């Protein structure tokens, strides 16, 4: 049985609820549920050292992201300098 949402009924369209999309949503839910269970188990196993490892992982990720942003910013500045020098020569 196919049900229509109120918004779809007003617009005369049908909601996309195929078995394939339902299976995909269930698979995504199952994967996230499994990941959550693993992370909770990891937190229990680490005990009081968990916050230290969490801070280390978050800090390392921030270091990588800030480094990538700085490299991108440097690249944009270099391109601007090259364009300015090319304009000055012509």
WOGI-V701256 format. One record per pair of residues at least 12 apart in sequence whose C-alpha atoms are under 8 Angstrom apart, sorted by the first residue. I is the first residue (numbers start at 0). GAP is how many residues later the second one is. Records with the same first field share a line. If there is no record, write none. Layout:
I=GAP  GAP
This chain:
1=15
2=12
